[in-house]
Amino acid sequence: MIKISRTCVNRIIKQAKEHFPIECCGIMAGKVNGELIEITEIFPMTNVDRSPEHFSLDPQEQFEVYYTIREKGLKMLGNYHSHPHTPARPSREDIRLAYDPKAVYMILSLQEAAPRLKCFHIENGEYSEIPLVVED
């Protein structure tokens, strides 16, 4: 199970709407306690592809974020991105580029009026949804 604060979720939604119609992206950090993954911080990043269909993180920003995460004693948990016009599920490209089976892949869909946020485990070309709890 994954837990995330309403504050983090709202920041992701705000970022996605501000960057619409291109995909927004970022890195998630927090703690792991057994089966519980707790996302405590998000780090919005630049989508250097500036595309509505895919994203690439800025390498210099990645380095700075990894350093900050380590300094705060947190664990890098995965990444998030938005799907401006498609559902909150991994695209073929998302699956193809999922390099770390331990990472959490979070997708926010803006396809409908109410944004939808889901988390996934991706490994060997397959994905499965991970239960997500948003806490106030």
C-alpha positions in Angstrom: 0.0 0.0 0.0 1.1 3.6 -0.7 0.2 6.6 1.5 0.5 10.2 0.3 -0.7 13.4 1.9 -3.5 15.5 0.3 -0.9 18.3 0.2 1.4 16.3 -2.1 -1.5 15.2 -4.3 -2.7 18.8 -4.6 0.8 20.0 -5.6 0.9 17.3 -8.4 -2.6 18.3 -9.7 -1.6 22.0 -9.7 1.6 21.2 -11.6 -0.2 19.1 -14.1 -2.8 21.8 -14.8 -0.1 24.5 -15.0 1.8 22.5 -17.6 -1.2 21.3 -19.6 -1.2 20.2 -22.4 2.3 18.8 -21.9 3.0 16.0 -19.4 4.3 17.2 -16.0 6.8 15.0 -14.1 8.6 14.7 -10.9 10.3 12.5 -8.3 8.7 11.1 -5.1 10.6 10.4 -1.9 9.7 9.1 1.6 10.0 6.0 3.7 9.4 2.3 3.4 8.2 0.3 6.3 7.6 -3.3 5.3 4.7 -3.3 2.8 3.9 0.3 3.5 5.4 2.9 1.2 4.9 6.5 2.5 5.4 9.3 0.1 6.4 12.3 2.2 7.8 14.7 -0.4 7.4 15.3 -4.1 10.0 17.1 -6.3 8.5 18.7 -9.4 10.8 18.4 -12.4 11.1 19.9 -15.9 9.9 17.7 -18.7 12.7 18.4 -21.2 10.7 16.7 -23.9 7.8 19.2 -23.6 5.5 16.6 -25.0 1.8 15.8 -24.3 2.6 12.1 -24.8 5.9 11.4 -22.9 8.4 12.9 -20.5 12.1 13.0 -19.8 13.6 14.3 -16.5 16.3 17.0 -16.7 19.5 15.3 -15.7 20.9 18.2 -13.7 17.7 18.6 -11.8 17.7 14.8 -11.1 21.2 15.1 -9.6 20.1 18.0 -7.3 17.0 16.2 -6.2 18.9 12.9 -5.4 21.3 14.9 -3.3 18.5 16.7 -1.4 16.7 13.3 -0.8 19.9 11.8 0.6 20.5 14.9 2.8 17.0 14.6 4.3 17.5 10.9 5.1 14.7 9.9 2.7 14.5 7.2 0.1 13.9 7.9 -3.6 10.6 5.9 -4.2 9.9 6.5 -7.9 8.4 9.1 -10.3 5.1 10.6 -11.2 3.8 12.1 -14.4 0.6 13.3 -15.9 -1.5 12.0 -18.8 -3.2 15.2 -20.1 -5.6 13.3 -22.4 -5.4 9.6 -21.5 -6.3 7.4 -18.5 -4.2 6.9 -15.4 -2.6 3.7 -16.5 0.9 3.1 -18.0 1.2 3.7 -21.7 3.3 1.3 -23.8 6.1 3.8 -23.6 5.8 4.1 -19.8 6.1 0.3 -19.6 9.0 0.2 -22.1 10.9 2.8 -20.1 10.2 1.4 -16.6 13.8 0.7 -15.7 13.5 -0.1 -12.0 11.1 -2.8 -10.7 11.5 -1.4 -7.2 10.2 2.0 -8.2 6.7 3.3 -7.8 5.2 4.8 -11.0 2.4 7.3 -10.3 0.2 8.6 -13.0 -2.3 11.5 -12.8 -4.9 11.6 -15.6 -6.6 14.9 -16.5 -8.7 13.1 -19.1 -11.9 13.7 -17.1 -13.2 16.7 -15.1 -12.0 15.2 -11.8 -8.3 14.3 -11.9 -7.5 10.6 -11.3 -4.3 9.5 -9.5 -3.1 5.9 -9.5 0.2 4.1 -8.6 1.7 1.1 -10.4 4.4 -1.5 -10.1 6.0 -2.2 -13.5 8.3 -5.2 -14.2 9.1 -7.3 -17.2 6.6 -5.5 -19.5 3.7 -6.0 -17.1 2.1 -3.6 -14.6 -0.2 -3.9 -11.6 -1.9 -1.2 -9.6 -0.8 -0.6 -6.1 -3.5 0.5 -3.6 -3.2 4.3 -2.8 -4.4 6.0 0.3 -4.6 9.8 0.4 -4.4 11.2 3.9 -5.6 14.7 5.0 
